[in-house]
Amino acid sequence: MNAPAWRIWLVTALVIGWGILTIRFASKQEWPMALLCVVLLVSNGVTLYRLTKNGK
């Protein structure tokens, strides 16, 4: 897969954002929202891995 650079940066920003939100919700002990953020973090992490696994 030959993804454009902007898509890789977008997915990277999403992974970072979901990670930050996971930490914030977990620190407030809002577990349903923290769990949702973890699921979205993993989903975007898998997408990022698939976009970058073959190299350039």
Secondary structure, DSSP 4 states (H G I P E B T S, - for coil): ----HHHHHHHHHHHHHHHHHHHHHHHTT-HHHHHHHHHHHHHHHHHHHHHHTT--
